[in-house]
Amino acid sequence: MTHAMKLAAGAVFPPIVVPRLGGGEIAPAAMAGWRLLVVYRGKHCPLCKPYLGTLDKLLAEFEAAGVAVLVVSADPEEKAAADHAEFGWRFPLGFGLTVPQMQALGLYISDPRSPQETDRPFAEPGLFLINPAGQAQLIDISNGPFARPDLAAIARGAKRIQEMNYPIRGMLG
């Protein structure tokens, strides 16, 4: 089986747009400044909830680093709304990420193991720090729920990148 190409370090971030819970849209490529896009597997994933809870607790650190936080999944609106109601996350929450959008981001995509898990293909975890030039500054993708970056380290790193004018790494391939 072949897999889609991964998003290259330094590449212009793809112009994906998904609906935002509560109205409007999430369009990371169209935003100004530093932004962090976190892609989670969906309501069916028990490991996503504590991870996103940690992200919510770190919002002040990301804000202090000048980084807007955005979170999206392939879930339909009703599942995103149920998670939001249960956990009270404060970050903008997008839903309805499509398979072509997942492919544009270079994410790993999985089929549900059963209809009880979920009813559609979903993205495995991904994290993207996008710089003010609209480039992918940091990329972390996983093929499963068990490997995810330390969010506190990402917040510290985003601040350090800006303080040091640290270059985009990994540009040789």
C-alpha positions in Angstrom: 0.0 0.0 0.0 1.3 3.4 -0.8 1.0 6.4 1.4 0.6 10.1 0.6 3.6 12.3 0.7 4.4 13.9 4.0 4.3 17.6 4.4 7.8 18.9 4.0 9.5 21.1 6.7 9.4 24.7 5.6 6.5 24.0 3.1 3.7 26.5 2.8 1.0 25.2 5.0 -1.9 23.7 3.0 -5.0 25.9 2.7 -7.3 23.5 4.6 -10.6 24.9 6.0 -12.9 23.1 8.4 -16.1 24.2 10.2 -15.6 25.5 13.7 -17.7 24.4 16.6 -20.0 27.3 17.5 -19.8 28.8 14.0 -17.2 30.1 11.6 -14.3 28.2 10.4 -10.8 27.1 11.2 -8.3 28.0 8.4 -4.8 27.9 9.8 -3.1 28.9 6.6 -5.2 32.1 6.4 -4.3 33.2 9.9 -1.5 35.7 10.8 1.2 35.1 13.3 2.3 31.9 15.0 -0.3 29.1 15.2 -0.3 25.5 16.4 -2.7 23.0 14.8 -3.3 19.8 16.7 -5.1 17.0 14.9 -6.7 14.4 17.1 -8.3 11.1 16.3 -11.8 11.9 17.5 -14.4 11.2 20.2 -13.7 7.4 20.0 -10.1 7.8 21.2 -9.6 7.6 25.0 -6.0 8.8 24.7 -6.9 12.0 23.0 -9.0 13.4 25.9 -6.1 13.7 28.5 -3.8 15.0 25.8 -6.2 17.7 24.8 -6.8 18.4 28.5 -3.1 19.0 28.9 -3.2 21.3 25.8 -6.1 23.2 27.4 -4.1 23.7 30.6 -1.1 25.0 28.6 -3.1 27.6 26.7 -1.6 30.5 28.8 1.9 29.3 27.9 1.1 29.2 24.2 -0.5 32.6 24.5 2.6 33.9 26.3 4.7 32.6 23.4 2.4 34.4 20.9 1.0 31.1 19.5 -2.7 30.7 18.6 -3.9 27.1 19.3 -6.4 25.3 17.0 -7.6 21.7 17.2 -9.4 19.6 14.6 -10.6 16.1 13.9 -12.6 14.2 11.3 -15.5 13.9 13.7 -18.9 15.2 12.7 -20.3 18.2 14.5 -22.3 16.3 17.1 -19.3 14.3 18.3 -17.1 17.4 18.5 -19.9 19.1 20.4 -20.3 16.2 22.8 -16.6 16.2 23.6 -16.5 20.0 24.0 -19.5 19.8 26.4 -18.0 17.0 28.4 -14.4 18.4 28.7 -14.9 22.2 28.4 -11.9 22.8 26.2 -11.3 26.5 25.6 -9.4 26.3 22.3 -11.1 26.6 18.9 -12.4 23.2 17.9 -12.8 22.2 14.3 -14.6 19.2 12.9 -15.3 17.4 9.6 -11.6 17.1 8.5 -11.8 15.2 5.1 -9.6 12.5 3.8 -8.2 14.8 1.1 -7.3 17.4 3.8 -5.7 14.7 5.9 -3.6 13.7 2.8 -2.7 17.3 2.2 -1.3 17.5 5.8 0.6 14.2 5.3 -1.3 12.5 8.2 -1.6 8.8 8.6 -5.2 7.8 8.1 -7.0 4.8 9.6 -10.3 3.0 9.0 -12.4 2.3 12.1 -12.0 -1.2 13.6 -15.8 -1.4 14.0 -18.9 0.8 13.5 -18.9 1.2 17.3 -15.5 2.9 17.2 -16.5 5.5 14.5 -18.2 5.5 11.2 -15.5 7.1 8.9 -11.8 7.1 8.2 -10.0 9.3 10.7 -6.6 11.0 11.1 -4.0 9.7 13.4 -2.4 12.4 15.6 -0.6 15.3 14.1 0.9 18.6 15.4 2.0 21.5 13.2 3.6 24.8 14.3 3.1 27.3 11.6 5.3 30.4 11.4 4.2 34.0 10.5 5.4 33.3 6.9 2.8 30.5 6.7 5.4 27.7 6.6 5.4 24.5 8.6 8.1 25.2 11.2 7.6 22.1 13.3 5.8 18.9 12.1 5.0 15.9 14.3 2.8 13.1 12.9 2.2 9.6 14.3 0.6 6.5 12.9 -1.1 5.7 16.2 -2.4 7.2 19.4 0.6 6.1 21.6 3.2 8.5 20.3 2.7 12.2 20.7 4.9 15.2 21.4 5.2 16.7 24.9 3.0 19.8 24.7 4.9 21.7 27.4 8.1 21.2 25.3 6.3 22.4 22.2 5.2 25.6 24.1 8.8 26.2 25.3 10.2 25.4 21.9 7.8 27.9 20.1 9.0 30.6 22.5 12.7 29.7 22.0 12.3 29.5 18.2 11.1 33.1 18.2 13.7 34.4 20.7 16.6 32.9 18.8 15.2 33.3 15.3 15.8 29.5 15.1 15.7 28.2 11.5 13.3 25.6 10.2 15.2 22.3 10.6 15.0 19.1 8.5 14.9 20.9 5.1 17.4 18.5 3.5 14.8 15.7 3.4 
